[in-house]
Amino acid sequence: MSFRLPAGLRVFLYSEAIDMRAGFCKLQALVTEKMKENLYEGCVFIFFGNNRRRAKLLLFDGTGLVLIVKRLDRGQFMPIGDFFSSREISLSDLERILDGANLRAAFAAEKRKRESKEVA
């Protein structure tokens, strides 16, 4: 990812695929009505399209809303719902996702580690 988001941002995933023609108003409505979150509290919200080749990030920078769109030239973003039990993720996970990383192996290892601790 060639740009960096400010440290300390909370990152939220929207769990359903969206129509990638959606703009500021539609995405803001999804954040407030469906996710029940406040867009103006220093958070970034990420949305994916049906084919997982495009992602949109929506955030408030203190002066206005910012909409960032990323389209992968090859491949797809990983199926987010399969790997995150919460809709909040870390900023480093967001950066890895936007870099096109497939985090399947990393999340599978983390899950096995958690499960082994639960059994012990």
C-alpha positions as CSV (number, residue, x, y, z in Angstrom):
1,M,0.0,0.0,0.0
2,S,1.6,3.3,-1.0
3,F,-0.2,5.5,1.4
4,R,-0.3,5.2,5.2
5,L,-3.3,5.7,7.4
6,P,-2.8,7.5,10.7
7,A,-1.9,5.3,13.7
8,G,-4.6,4.7,16.2
9,L,-7.4,4.5,13.6
10,R,-10.0,1.9,14.4
11,V,-10.9,-0.2,11.4
12,F,-14.3,-1.8,10.7
13,L,-15.3,-4.2,8.0
14,Y,-18.7,-4.2,6.4
15,S,-19.7,-7.8,6.3
16,E,-21.8,-7.8,3.1
17,A,-20.7,-7.1,-0.5
18,I,-21.9,-3.8,-1.8
19,D,-22.6,-2.2,-5.1
20,M,-19.3,-0.5,-5.9
21,R,-21.2,2.4,-7.5
22,A,-22.1,3.5,-3.9
23,G,-20.8,6.9,-3.0
24,F,-20.4,9.0,0.1
25,C,-24.1,9.1,1.0
26,K,-24.8,5.4,0.6
27,L,-21.7,4.3,2.5
28,Q,-22.4,6.8,5.3
29,A,-25.9,5.4,5.6
30,L,-24.5,1.8,5.8
31,V,-22.1,2.9,8.6
32,T,-24.8,4.7,10.7
33,E,-27.9,2.5,10.0
34,K,-26.5,-1.0,9.4
35,M,-23.3,-0.9,11.4
36,K,-24.6,1.4,14.1
37,E,-21.2,3.2,14.2
38,N,-20.2,6.9,14.3
39,L,-18.3,7.8,11.2
40,Y,-16.9,10.9,12.8
41,E,-15.0,9.2,15.7
42,G,-11.7,8.5,13.9
43,C,-12.6,5.2,12.3
44,V,-12.1,3.8,8.8
45,F,-14.7,1.6,7.3
46,I,-13.9,-0.9,4.5
47,F,-16.4,-2.2,2.0
48,F,-15.9,-4.9,-0.7
49,G,-17.7,-5.5,-4.0
50,N,-19.2,-8.8,-5.1
51,N,-16.2,-10.0,-7.1
52,R,-13.7,-8.9,-4.4
53,R,-11.5,-7.0,-6.9
54,R,-12.4,-3.6,-5.5
55,A,-12.4,-2.1,-2.0
56,K,-13.7,1.2,-0.7
57,L,-12.5,2.9,2.5
58,L,-14.5,5.7,4.0
59,L,-13.2,7.9,6.8
60,F,-13.5,11.3,8.3
61,D,-10.2,13.3,8.3
62,G,-11.4,16.1,10.6
63,T,-12.5,18.4,7.8
64,G,-14.6,16.1,5.6
65,L,-15.2,12.6,4.4
66,V,-12.5,10.8,2.4
67,L,-13.3,7.9,0.0
68,I,-10.5,5.8,-1.1
69,V,-11.0,3.1,-3.8
70,K,-8.6,0.3,-4.6
71,R,-8.9,-2.1,-7.5
72,L,-6.7,-5.1,-7.8
73,D,-5.2,-5.7,-11.3
74,R,-4.8,-9.4,-10.6
75,G,-6.6,-11.7,-8.2
76,Q,-9.1,-10.9,-5.5
77,F,-9.2,-9.7,-2.0
78,M,-9.6,-12.6,0.4
79,P,-13.1,-13.5,1.6
80,I,-13.1,-11.3,4.7
81,G,-16.1,-12.9,6.4
82,D,-14.4,-16.3,6.6
83,F,-11.5,-15.0,8.7
84,F,-12.7,-12.3,11.0
85,S,-15.1,-13.1,13.9
86,S,-15.4,-9.4,14.7
87,R,-16.0,-6.6,12.3
88,E,-13.2,-4.7,13.9
89,I,-9.7,-5.5,12.7
90,S,-6.2,-4.0,13.3
91,L,-4.7,-1.4,11.1
92,S,-1.9,-3.7,10.2
93,D,-4.4,-6.3,9.0
94,L,-6.1,-3.7,6.9
95,E,-2.7,-2.7,5.3
96,R,-1.9,-6.4,4.6
97,I,-5.4,-6.9,3.1
98,L,-5.0,-3.8,0.9
99,D,-1.6,-5.0,-0.2
100,G,-3.4,-8.0,-1.7
101,A,-2.0,-10.5,0.9
102,N,-3.9,-13.6,1.4
103,L,-3.9,-14.1,5.1
104,R,-5.5,-17.5,5.1
105,A,-2.4,-19.3,6.4
106,A,-1.7,-16.7,9.1
107,F,-5.3,-16.8,10.4
108,A,-5.4,-20.6,10.3
109,A,-2.3,-20.7,12.5
110,E,-3.7,-18.2,14.9
111,K,-7.0,-20.1,15.1
112,R,-5.2,-23.4,15.8
113,K,-3.1,-21.7,18.5
114,R,-6.2,-20.3,20.2
115,E,-8.0,-23.7,20.0
116,S,-5.0,-25.5,21.6
117,K,-5.0,-23.0,24.5
118,E,-8.7,-23.6,25.1
119,V,-8.2,-27.4,25.2
120,A,-5.3,-27.1,27.6
